[in-house]
Amino acid sequence: MNIVDIIIRKRNGEALTPEEIHFFVEGVKNETIADYQTSALLMAIFLRGMDETEVATLTREMALSGDSLSFPERLRPIVDKHSSGGVGDKTSLVIAPVVAACGLPIAKLSGRGLGHTGGTIDKLESIPGFRTELTEAEFIRNVEEDGIAIMGQSADIAPVDKVLYALRDVTGTVDSIPLIAASIMSKKLADGSDAIVLDVKYGSGAFMKTPEEAIELAQVMVGIGEANGKKTLALITDMTQPLGRAVGNALEVREAVETLQGGGPEDFRAVCVALASAMLLAGEKAESREEAEAMVQEAVTSGRALQKLKAMVQNQGGDVAALDDLSKLPQATLEQDVVATQTGVVVAIDAETIGKASLALGAGRRRKEDAIDPAVGLVLSKKVGDAVTAGDSLVTLYANDPERVEEAEGLVREAYQIEAREATGKTAVVYARVTQGGVERLDAAKGADDAADEA
């Protein structure tokens, strides 16, 4: 058996056998398969896809390629949450402390930025001193003591995924349902969680562009989780425009803290409430959505959720003072508004293009070895449905390199679509719920894309 034959078989659209998938995963783990050969197989999978058996086998082999976490029985159930990625998606920074404040332990493995989307680990590392590389013993101890810990993917947990994740980012193979599902679920099978809540996004800023694609991905991942004994459900959420207003690492930490203080953008709060409530239900801390939502609101208004975030930052070496005085977070030296050139209403904001603008400023990686500038990014003043007068600020750019500003401004202007019409209502951000039992359209989805009516 050799990797070239496996690449050719997948290139030709054939299903790989469990033995071939095992050979591939072991070769990546042991570094007997070169990066260029791994990249070739990733592209073949991207173009030809995988059937259910192949995806299940790849996920299982990736999970088995490293260690599995184990938590004391008294902490169970452990509920994890994962997002399929989006622009301005800083939900974990809010949801994890909220749920922990409600008495449900959160032990979360998170990733770095991928493509035009930001990563939770990159955001947390913009807090001065914050450590995302913990030993498994530290990780478990923090969960035992304060009910919350978020760390980067350990080299010992699904190590093959870490290699594939980095290569997908730089080879144009990110938005593949089999590869996304296997990447996400391999870590979930190994992270010691008992239940999983998935945030699967659709739209221009997500890897899945339509509700139908997001539902397809969700169904694959829910099936993988349930087949491996983990209660799994997914919410389908809107990423046709950036979530919230801040895009960029320190800027998103600021917005998350403001949300935990009771503020924050309406759309961002709505997604956080929906996901946190789903986690409380999955962890059997609440018996109904209404009860779960009330618990979420109380955790925020009482200040207990913000205290949980501070406890996590303290435990992981971060400067807690930066959460009390947000000016202590990394600050950009340049600030420039992108202003509207016409009067009307914002009818669309291409989230992917906004993500690319943030990337142009240095908030993300174009190559896996690129360094991220934690201070840079952008803040949206106008969202879809907002009225605009010529001269109004659409977006404020935050930069440290003046040469990057021109490219970012051009991308922002490309992203915004403004038309002369009356202001419209806001589009709901939570579209559907996917469980092993099927797909449930939520009442809040009435304003969402009609193209998914038949899903």
Protein Blocks (a to p, Z undefined) as FASTA:
>chain_A
ZZklmmmmmmnopacdfklmmmmmmmmmnopacfklmmmmmmmmmmnopafklmmmmmmm
mmmmmccddddfklpccdddddebiehiaklmmmmmmmmmnopacdddddddehjbccfk
lmmmmpghiafbdcfklmmmmmmmnopacddddfkgokllmmmmmmmmmnopmmgfklmm
mmmmmmmmmnopabdcddddedjkbmblbfklmmmmmmmmmmmmmmnopacddddddfkb
cehjbgcjklmmmmmmmmmnogapfklmmmmmmmmmmmmmmnopafbfklmmmmmmmmmm
nommmmmmmmmmmmnopafklmmmmmlpccdfbdcddddfbdcddfbdcfklmmmmmmmn
opacfbfkbccdfkgccddfbdghiacdehiafbdcddfbfklmmmmmmmmmmmpccddd
dddddddfbfbdcdfkbccddfklmmmcfklmmZZ
